[in-house]
Amino acid sequence: MRTSTTSINTQNISKKRTRYMKRNLPPLNALKAFEATARHSSFSKAGEELSVTHTSVARHVRNLEAWLKAPLVLKSGRNITLTDLGKAYHAEVERILSNLEQVTDRLVASVSKTVRLSVEPFFAHQWLDQKLAEMSDATSNAHFELSAEHSADVVDLDNSEFDLAVRFVSTPNQTKDMHIFSQETMYPYVSSSLVAADDSPQKKLEALFASDLMYSYRKERWAQWFGAAKITPPSPPKYYWQTDFRLGMLSVLTGKAAMIVTPSIVQEELKGGLLCKVSEVGIDTGGFALLVSKRSENRPAVQKALAFLKPLLASYTVK
């Protein structure tokens, strides 16, 4: 049995327009209601997406059918199906609305002064949030939205809301979209209330073994360090998981935990004599990078933020 399909040929439609011709277009709200209904096969779900009632969506769809003088949907109980004309029309409407959305997003982004940054928590809490006012002045009063979050992965900026990000990268490679500003080595630290810098290596190790071993998202760093230092703990270590940097630091400073981090992260505590490095043996773990979204890289506000951030971040690392 042969089946027929309906398609709408838009290739050969070419009306010569003048500046005085009125566009013969259906209401935008009706098109949005029809597109959402066709995608969800439901007036109710379309209403949830559009923040209107399902009766309002149904009314818009019926009005569109009346405007077109053509049936688009069939309703049987709660089931919504498209007619052949409806399927063909939906394909074109979905394409056009998607293109309009993309063009609109690009235009808004090109003139927007908002720059969204995703950074590791210690950068936000200890350093970068103190620079935002200075950065705003340097970038013609751009508005910065800062999000502090731990992540074991490099954030996919092109599929996120962020324009820039600071991330720890295990295998850093300098590229146009990834600016490496530090190569890092991790060391174990305990509170200076437990041991002093001039105490014996054995006493420092005893302080380490008496502490919970804190980690944020990579517990294996501790095993890597024990291997590099050729040390076997006298008993199975107790691990302490903490993703809030400030709470984790408080546990270390009060002598309850030890941390394995790069010196750049704890430079203020080191300068203040609050932490003691347990050993000069470290593990090379990668580096910190400033990541740039391809979607945003040509925006003037992002370009100015990059020009400000790159030298600033390069000066952050403890040499």
N, C-alpha and C positions, 0 to 999 in steps of 0.2 A: 504494500500500500504506500503510495507516494504521499509525503507530507510537504506542505508549503511553509515557507518562512517569510516574514515581512521584514524588509529593510528600508531604511530611509536614505536615499542617495543625496548626500550633501555636497558632492564634488561638483555637480553641474549647476548648482543654484547660484546664479550671478545676476543680481538685480543692480542696475546702475542707480546709485543713490545720489541725491543732491543734498545740500545742507538743509533744505527745507522739508525733507521727507520725514514723516513720523515713523519710528520703528514699530513694526507690527509684532509685539512681543506679549506673551501672557504675563500675569502678575508673578513677581519673583517669589512671594510667599507660597503661591500655589505650586510653582516648580520645585521649591525646597520640600514641601510636604509630599509631593508625588515621588520625588527622588528617594526620600527617606523611607516612605511606605514601600516602594519597590525593593529597596535594599533589605529591609527588615521583614517584608511580607506581613506587615502588621501595622494597623493604625495606632495601636497602643504604644508599641515600641518606638514608632516614629514620633509620637507625641512626647515620650520621655526624652528623646534626643533633642527635640526642638523646644522643650519646656512649654508645651501647650497640651490641651486635652485631646483625647483621641477623636472626640466629636469635631473639634476644630480642624484636625488633620483631614478627617473624612470630608468635611465641608469644602476645604480647599481643593481636594482632589476632584470632587464633583464639579466644582466651579471651573476647574481646568478642563475637564471633559466637556463641559458646556461651551467653554471658550473655543476649544478645538473642534467641537461638534464630532467627537470620536470617542468610543469607549476605550479606556485604558486599563481598568482593573475589574476583576470579577470577585465578588464577595459571597462566600458560602459559609454561614455561621461566623466563626472567628478566623477562617482561612481567607487569605488574600492572594489571588493569583493575577498575573498580568495577561492581557490579551496579546495577540501577536503585534498589534500596533503599539501596545503599551511597552512590550519588550524592546522594540526597535527605538521608540521614543526615549525610553529610560537610558539606553546605551548612549545616546547623543547628549541628553541632559546631564548625565553623570560626568561625561567627558568635559563638557563646557563648564559646569560648576567647579570641577576639580582644577581646570586651567585657571579659572577666575580666582579661585582660592590661592593658588600658587603665585600668580601675578600680584595679588593683593598683599600676600605675606612678604614678597620680595620688596615691594614698594614701601610698606610700613617699616620693614627692617632697615631699608636704605636711609631713611630719614630719622629713624629712632635714635635717641641719645642714650637709651638704656643698654647697658652691657652686663650680661649675666655671667658670673664667675662661679665655678665649682672648684673648691679647694679642699686639701687635706685639713682636718680640724686644727692642728697645731699652727698652721699658717693663718687661719682665720682668727684664732683666739689669742695668739701670742704676737702676731706681727702684722698681717695684711689689713686687719680691720682698723689698725692705727694709721694706715696710709691712705684710707679711702678718701678723706677730705682733701689731702694733698693731690691724690690722683685725679679727683674730680676737677680741681683747679687747673691741673696740667692738661686736661682733655676737654677744655671749653665747657666745663660744668656738665659733663656726662653723668648720668645716673647709674650707679653700680648696685646690682643686686648680688649679694654674696651668699652662697650656700656651702656650708661646711659639712662634709660627709666622708666617711671612710669608704674606700673601695679597693679591693684587691686587683681590680682590672682597670685598664686604661678606659676612661669614659668615651663612648662613641658619640662625639659631639654632633656629628651630622644627623644623628637620630635622637637628639635630645634638645632641650630648651636652652642649653648653655652656649655661649659664644667662646668662652675661654675656660681652661681648667688647669689646675696645678695637681700633678699626680706623680707618685713614685713609680718609676718604670724599671722593671727587672733587666731588660735588655735595651738600654737607651740607644737610639740612632738619631742623629741630627737630621731633620728633614725640614721642608718648608712649613709643615704643619706641627712640628714637634721641636721646640727649642730647649735643648738640654742646658741647664744652668748649674748642675752640680753632679759630680760623681761621688758616691757615698760609701763609707765603710761603717758597719755597725759594731758597737762595743756594748758590753754589759755594764750597767750602773746600779749602785745601791745608794741609800741615803748616807750622807756624811755623818749623821748621828750614830751610825753603826760602826764605821771605820773611817780612818783618816787617809789622806793621800800617801803619807809616808809609812803607813802600816805595812806589815809583811804581806807578800802575795798569799800566803796561807791564811792569814786572818781575813783578807778580803774574800777569799773563796769560801771560808766558813760563813761569812755574812751572807754571801750569795746563796749558799745551800740552805741557810735558815729562813730564806725568804720565799714567798710564792713567786713564780716566774710569770710575769705579766706579758701578754701578747694581745694584739688587736685583731689581726686577721691572718697571721702567718706563724702559727705555733712552731713550725719546723725550723724557724730561725734559731731557736735555742739548740736544737739537735745539731744544726750546722756549726754553731759556735763551739759546742762541746767537742765536736769532731776536730775542728781547726785547732783548738787549744789542747787537744789530746788529753781531755779530762773526763773521768767517769764519775758521775755524782755518787756519793756514798749510799743514797737511797733514792727511790723513784721521785722525781721532782713533782711538786704540786704546782699546777699551772693556773693562772688567773687571767680570765678573758675579760677585757675591758675596751670598749670602743670609744668611750668618752675620754678624751685626752686629759682634761683637767682632773677628772676623778681618778684616773690612772696615776697621774703625777702626784696627786695627794696621797695615794696609797704608798708610793715609793718614798716620798719625802718623810712620811711618818714611820718609815722602817718596816712596813708590812709586806712590801713587794719589791722585786727587782725588775728592771726593764732593759731590753736590748734595742738600742736606737742609734741613729746617726748623731754625731756631735751637733750638727746644725739644728736639730730639733730641740735640743736641751741647752743651747748656748747660754741663755739667761741664767738657768740654774747652775751651770758650770761656773759662770762668772761670779755668781753670788756664793760659791762654795757650798752649795746645797747637795750636790751629788758627788760621788766618788767613783771613778772608773775602776772596775774590778781587775781588768787585765789590758795589756797593750796588744793582745791578740784580737784582731777584728775579722769580720767577714765582709767581703765585697759583695754588695747586694744590688747594685744598679745606680740609679740616680734620679733626681727630680727634674721634671720637664714641664714647660709651659705649652699647653696644647691649644691649637686654634681650629675653630670650626671652618671648614671650607665654605659653608653657607654664609658665614659672617665676615670672612677675612678681608673683604674689600670695603666694608662699611667704614666711613670716616671715624666714627667713635671707637670702633674696635682697633683700627690702625693706630690711633692716638694712644689707646690703652696699652697696646703692644710696645710702642715706642717708650712709654713710661716704665712698663713692667720689666722689660728685658734687662736693662742695666741694674734696676733695683734688685731683681731676683739674683743676678750674678753676684751682687755684693753680700748676699745673705749667708752663703755657706761659710762655715768656719774652716779656715785653711790649716 
